[in-house]
Amino acid sequence: MTAVDPEFSTPVDAASLSRPSSVRDVVGSYIALMKPRIIELLLLTTVPVMFLAQQGVPPLGLVLWTFVGGTLSAGSANALNCVVDADIDQLMRRTQRRPLPRHRVSTRNALVFGLLLGVVSTVWLWVLVNPLSALLALAANVFYVVGYTMILKRRTSQNIVWGGAAGCFPALIGWTAITNELAWAPVVLFMVVFFWTPPHFWALAMRYREDYSAASVPMLPSIASSKVVAKQIVIYAWVMVGTSLLLWPITPTGWFYPVAALALGVAFLVEAHGLKARSQDSEELSVIKPMRLFHWSNAYLALLFVSAAIDPFLR
């Protein structure tokens, strides 16, 4: 990801910080550093693209190697993100129960863990998939940690717009894993995720805008009115839907993908405009209901990419 993070937590009590950990707790803490729920969505934009690139069922061994390598690479980026953001994570209710704020993992160990995952994932993809996919995964990792987390996140309200590009790389990785070269089709899908990320994340950030204000992170919903944010969401939603339809003439696909993309896009636009309408005269979250769009955006992206994977089988 970009960056997608649907976690929510209540404040951490003192007892939970000092409670002894079992082996299971320790393993669970390191897994939590990888943010598995974010990785799930990233892989949903990797594997379907492999089916599209293959125009059928890709070699299952290659799918497995790419799946594992992508998981390790995304886990590395997420763990390093936890290290850099440890100071603000302990200020936000949504992130207070992550391993570092709870002192379940030391900062040093989390840093070593993240770097080790990065090295292993790069070597894994280089040897078992191909060098191009390995380099793309490494680029996504570096951009997310350095570009987004260290440079953009705390400095500009456009942080997630540009930083979210890191979450677009799985579309390229899935394609190159099969073809060992780039093409316009994965670039279109890259751009779909790029334009999808702001509406998706800003809807979540509207729900937790007080958290971002408390941590002095200039996420757009924490510094602008809901009306302004909703307007931006609608603009990005329209561009995203238009971009998704470009895959039809570029690949070209059969009839199934454009029909699915159009239907899913209309549903997304209806929800985005609904959010905009609810934001006109109120700042109350109970009225705006931003999480409706957030949850639908997850379903939209997954269904869109699955539609691209199914299309070759229906021609």
N, C-alpha and C positions, 0 to 999 in steps of 0.2 A: 504495500500500500503503500498505496497509500494508504493511505493511510486511513484506516477504519478502526475504530476502537469503541465497541458498545459496552464496555465494562461500567459497572456502577457499584459503589461500595459505601457502606456506612462508615463513620469515623472509627479509627482503630483504637481499641482500648489498651491500656498499659500491660495488662496480663498477656495479651496476644503477642506482645513484643518479646516477652521473656520466657514464654512457654517452651520447654524442650521440644526438639524436633526429632521425629523418627526418620528412618531412611526414606520412607514413603513421602514424608513431608519435604525432605530435602530435594528429592527427585521432582516432586510436584512443583517446588519453588523454581527450579531451573527450567522446567517446562513452561511455567507461567511467564518467565522472562522472555520466552519466545513468542508470546501472545498468540496461542493457537487459533483463536477465533478470527484473528486477522488473516492468518495464513490460509485458513479454509477458503476465504473469498479470493485470495490471490491465486490459489491453485485452480479455482473455478474459472479463472481467465487464462490459465495455461493449458490444461488438458484438452478442453474443447477445441482450442486452436490447433492442436496437434491432429485432431480428426479432420478439421477443415483443410489443413495443409496436405494431409495424406489423401484427401478425397475418399475417405473410407476409414477402416480400422487400422491405426498405426501399429507397429510392432509393440507388443505389450511390455516386453523387457525395456524398450526405450522409454515408454511411458512411465514405467516404474522408476528408472534411473533419473528421469527428469523430475518426477514427482518428489523423490527423496532429495535431490540436489536443490530444488526450488524451496523445499521446506527448510532445509538447513540454512540456505542463504537468507531467506526471509527471517528465520529465527535469529540469525546473527544480527541483522539490521535492527530487529526489535529489541534484542538484548542490549545492544549498544545504545539504542535510544533510551532505554531505561536508565542506563548509567549516566548519560548526559542530562536527562530530565529528572534525576532523583530529587533535586531540591524543590522543584515545583510539583512533583507527584505527591509529595507529602502534604501539600497545601490544598489539593483538590480532592473532594469526596470521591470522585469517580476513579481516582487512581491511588488512593491511600492504602489499599490492601494489596498493592503490588509488592513483590518480594523485597525490594530495597527500602521503601518506606517502613516496612514491617521488620526490617533487619533480619530477614530470613536468609539473605545472601549478602555477603560483604561486597562493597563496591569493587574491590580488587578482583574477587572471584568472578563477579558478573562481567567485568571487563575482559578477563582472560577467557571466559566462556564465550563471549560474543566474538572475540577475535579468532578463537579456535574454530568456531562454527564457520566463520567467514573463509578461513583457509581451507578447511575440509570441504566445504561446499564448492569452492572454486576448483580444487583439484578433482573432486568427484565429477563435476560436470565436464571438465576438460578431458578427462580420461574416458568416461563412460558415455558421454553425449557428444560434444564437440567443443573446440576452443571458442567459437563465436558465442555459443550459448553461455559458456562459462564467463566470458568477458562481459556480456550483457548483464548477467546476474551480479557480477562484481560491481559494475557501474551503477546498477540500481541500489546496491547496498551502500556504496560510498555517497551517492547523491542523497539518499534518505538520511544518513547519519550526519554527514557534513553539510550538504546543501540545505536540507530542510531543518533538521534538529538543531544544529549548531549555529547556522547563519540566519535562516529566514524566520523560524518560528517565533522568536522573541523580538523581532525587529519590524515586522510589517504585517498589516492585515491581509495582505495577499499571500501569506505564508503557505496556505494549503493549496492555492491555485498552482503555484510553481513547484512547491515541495511535493505535491501530490503526484507529480510526474514519475516519481520513483515507483509508485504502484501500477504504472502503465506498462512497465517492462515485461511482466509475465506474458503478455500477448506476443511480444517479439521473441521471447525465449521459447515459447511453445512452437512457434513457426520455424525458427532456426533449428530447433532440435530435430525436426523432420527434414528440412530442406538444406540446412547448413548455409543459408543465404537469406538476406532480407528481401522483401517485396512490398508492393503497395497495400496488399490486403492486411497484413499485420500492423502496418502504419495506421491504417484507418481504424482498426480496433484499438490501437494505442491511443488515438485521439478520442475515441468514444469514452474510454476510461478517464482520460484527461479532463474532458468536459463534464463527466459524471461526478467526479470527485468533489468539486465545490458544493453542488446541491446536497450531495450525500452527507458530507462532513459538516456543512453549515447547519443542516437540520439538527444534527446531534449537538453541535455547539450552541444552538439556540436553547436546547434543553438544559445545558450545563454552563450557560454564559456566566453565572456567578462564580463558578469555579475558575474560569479563565481570568475573570477580573481579579479574583483573590490572588492568583499566581502572576498577575501582571503580564499575561500573554495576550497580545493584541489580535486575538481571533475576531473576525469581522462581527459576529453576533454580540461580542462583549463590548464593542465600541460604537456600534451603529444600531439604529432602531430596527425592530423586527420588520417594519414596513420596507426599509431599505434593503435588508438582507433578503427578504422574500422576493423583491424585485430582481435582485441579482440571481437568485435561484431560478426564477422563471427564464431569464435570459440564457443562462447556461443550459437549462433543460431543453430549450428550443434548438440551440446549436448542437447539443448532444444527439438529439433525435435525428436532426438533419444529417449529421455525420454518420450515424449508424446506417442510414439508407444508402450511403455511398458504397458500401461493401457490395451491394447488388450488382452494379455495372462493372465494378473493378475486378471482382474475382473471376468470372461472374458466378453468382449462385443460381440455384433453381428458384422455384416459386415460394418455397416454404419460408426461407429466411426473410425476404422482404415483407411478406404478410405478417410474420411474427414480429419483426422489428417495428412495423407500423402500428400494430395492435398494442404492443408493449409501450411504444412511444406515446401513443395517445393516452393510455392509462397514466403514464408518468406525468404528462402535461396536465391532465385533469387534476391530479393530486398537487402538482406544483402551483397551479392557478388557485386551487382551493386554499392552499397555505397562504398565498398572497392575499386572497379575499379576507381570510380570517385575521390577517395581520394589519389590515387597514386602520382599524379603530381600537386596537387593544394590544397591550404588551403582556397580557396574562397568558402563561403557558397552557392553562386549562382551556383557554379559548383557541389559541393558535394551533395547538396539538402538532408540534414539529416532528415528533417521533413517528407519526403516521407516514410522513414522507421518507424518513430515515429507514424504516423497516421495508417499505415498498422499494426503495432504491436498491437494497440488497437483493430482493427478489428479481427486480428488473435486470440487473447486471447478470445474475446467474442464468436467468431464462434466456436472455439475449444470446449469450455465448453458447449455451446448450443448443439453441436454435441453429446457430452457425455450424455446430458439430453434426446435428441431425440432417441438415439440408442435403449433403451429398448422397445420403441413403434414399432420398425420396425423388431423385431426378429420374 
